[in-house]
Amino acid sequence: MTSINGGKLTQKISFFDAALISDGAGGFLPGPEESEVLTTWSSIRQIKASRTAENLQEGIDAVYEIKLRQRANFNPQSNYTILWDNKNLEIIEITEDVEQSKQWVLIAVNRGTGL
């Protein structure tokens, strides 16, 4: 059994959930206020992402791999945003770490200006 090395989790991040409001047509849109779900420690590293025209059009500045410990009362959701280092990150993938037990691996993007 592999143990978690807490020494690698040195980056403080916060998860936020936007309250959804009705769009009047049967759908929902993010509300004006977000509520904090969890603040925790993680490891974050920027990963290479191809600078395709699609990424540039969508305004993706950077892609990050975020690892954090699993918690009994918390499951990351794709509609959560992550605040880290004054950046709002959008979660695009959530998996369990195959190398480290009881750890989440999130792939998140920073949508800025593109170029």
C-alpha positions as CSV (number, residue, x, y, z in Angstrom):
1,M,0.0,0.0,0.0
2,T,1.3,3.4,-1.0
3,S,1.1,6.2,1.5
4,I,0.5,9.8,0.7
5,N,3.5,12.2,1.0
6,G,2.0,15.3,2.4
7,G,5.3,17.2,1.8
8,K,4.5,17.4,-1.9
9,L,1.1,19.1,-1.3
10,T,2.4,22.7,-1.0
11,Q,0.0,24.7,-3.0
12,K,-3.2,26.1,-1.3
13,I,-6.3,26.0,-3.5
14,S,-10.0,26.7,-3.0
15,F,-12.9,25.1,-4.7
16,F,-16.0,27.3,-5.5
17,D,-19.5,26.3,-6.6
18,A,-21.6,28.8,-8.5
19,A,-25.2,28.9,-7.5
20,L,-27.3,28.1,-10.5
21,I,-30.2,30.3,-11.5
22,S,-33.0,29.6,-14.0
23,D,-32.5,31.1,-17.5
24,G,-36.3,31.2,-18.0
25,A,-36.2,28.6,-20.8
26,G,-35.9,25.5,-18.7
27,G,-32.1,25.7,-18.3
28,F,-29.7,27.1,-15.7
29,L,-26.9,29.6,-15.7
30,P,-24.2,30.3,-13.1
31,G,-25.4,32.9,-10.5
32,P,-23.5,36.1,-9.6
33,E,-22.1,34.6,-6.4
34,E,-20.0,31.6,-5.8
35,S,-19.8,29.7,-2.5
36,E,-16.6,28.2,-1.2
37,V,-16.8,24.5,-0.9
38,L,-13.3,23.6,0.3
39,T,-9.8,25.0,0.8
40,T,-7.0,22.4,0.9
41,W,-3.4,21.7,-0.1
42,S,-2.4,20.3,-3.4
43,S,0.5,19.8,-5.8
44,I,0.2,21.7,-9.1
45,R,2.2,21.6,-12.2
46,Q,1.7,23.2,-15.6
47,I,1.5,20.6,-18.4
48,K,2.1,21.1,-22.0
49,A,-0.9,21.7,-24.1
50,S,-0.8,22.1,-27.9
51,R,-1.4,25.7,-28.9
52,T,-4.1,24.8,-31.4
53,A,-6.3,27.3,-33.0
54,E,-9.2,25.9,-31.0
55,N,-7.4,26.6,-27.7
56,L,-6.5,30.1,-28.8
57,Q,-10.1,30.8,-29.8
58,E,-11.3,29.5,-26.4
59,G,-8.8,31.6,-24.7
60,I,-6.9,28.8,-22.9
61,D,-3.7,30.2,-21.6
62,A,-2.4,27.3,-19.6
63,V,-3.3,23.7,-18.6
64,Y,-2.5,22.4,-15.1
65,E,-2.4,19.0,-13.4
66,I,-3.6,19.3,-9.8
67,K,-3.3,16.5,-7.2
68,L,-5.0,16.4,-3.9
69,R,-5.9,13.9,-1.2
70,Q,-9.4,12.4,-1.3
71,R,-11.7,13.3,1.5
72,A,-14.7,11.5,2.9
73,N,-17.1,14.4,2.5
74,F,-15.7,15.9,-0.7
75,N,-15.9,14.9,-4.4
76,P,-14.6,17.4,-6.9
77,Q,-17.2,18.3,-9.5
78,S,-16.7,19.6,-13.1
79,N,-18.9,22.7,-12.3
80,Y,-16.5,23.8,-9.5
81,T,-13.9,26.5,-10.2
82,I,-10.6,26.5,-8.5
83,L,-8.9,29.6,-7.2
84,W,-5.1,29.3,-7.1
85,D,-2.4,32.0,-7.2
86,N,-5.1,34.6,-8.2
87,K,-6.1,32.5,-11.1
88,N,-9.6,31.0,-11.7
89,L,-9.2,27.5,-13.1
90,E,-11.9,25.5,-14.9
91,I,-11.9,21.7,-14.2
92,I,-12.0,19.7,-17.5
93,E,-11.1,16.2,-16.2
94,I,-11.3,14.4,-12.8
95,T,-9.7,11.0,-12.2
96,E,-8.3,9.0,-9.4
97,D,-4.5,8.8,-9.2
98,V,-3.3,5.4,-10.5
99,E,0.2,6.0,-9.0
100,Q,-0.9,7.2,-5.5
101,S,-3.9,5.7,-3.7
102,K,-6.6,8.0,-2.2
103,Q,-5.6,10.9,-4.3
104,W,-7.5,12.9,-7.0
105,V,-5.9,14.1,-10.2
106,L,-7.6,17.1,-11.8
107,I,-6.9,18.7,-15.2
108,A,-7.8,22.3,-15.2
109,V,-7.4,25.2,-17.6
110,N,-6.8,28.9,-17.1
111,R,-8.9,30.9,-19.6
112,G,-7.3,34.2,-20.2
113,T,-6.7,36.1,-23.3
114,G,-5.3,33.3,-25.5
115,L,-2.3,35.0,-27.1
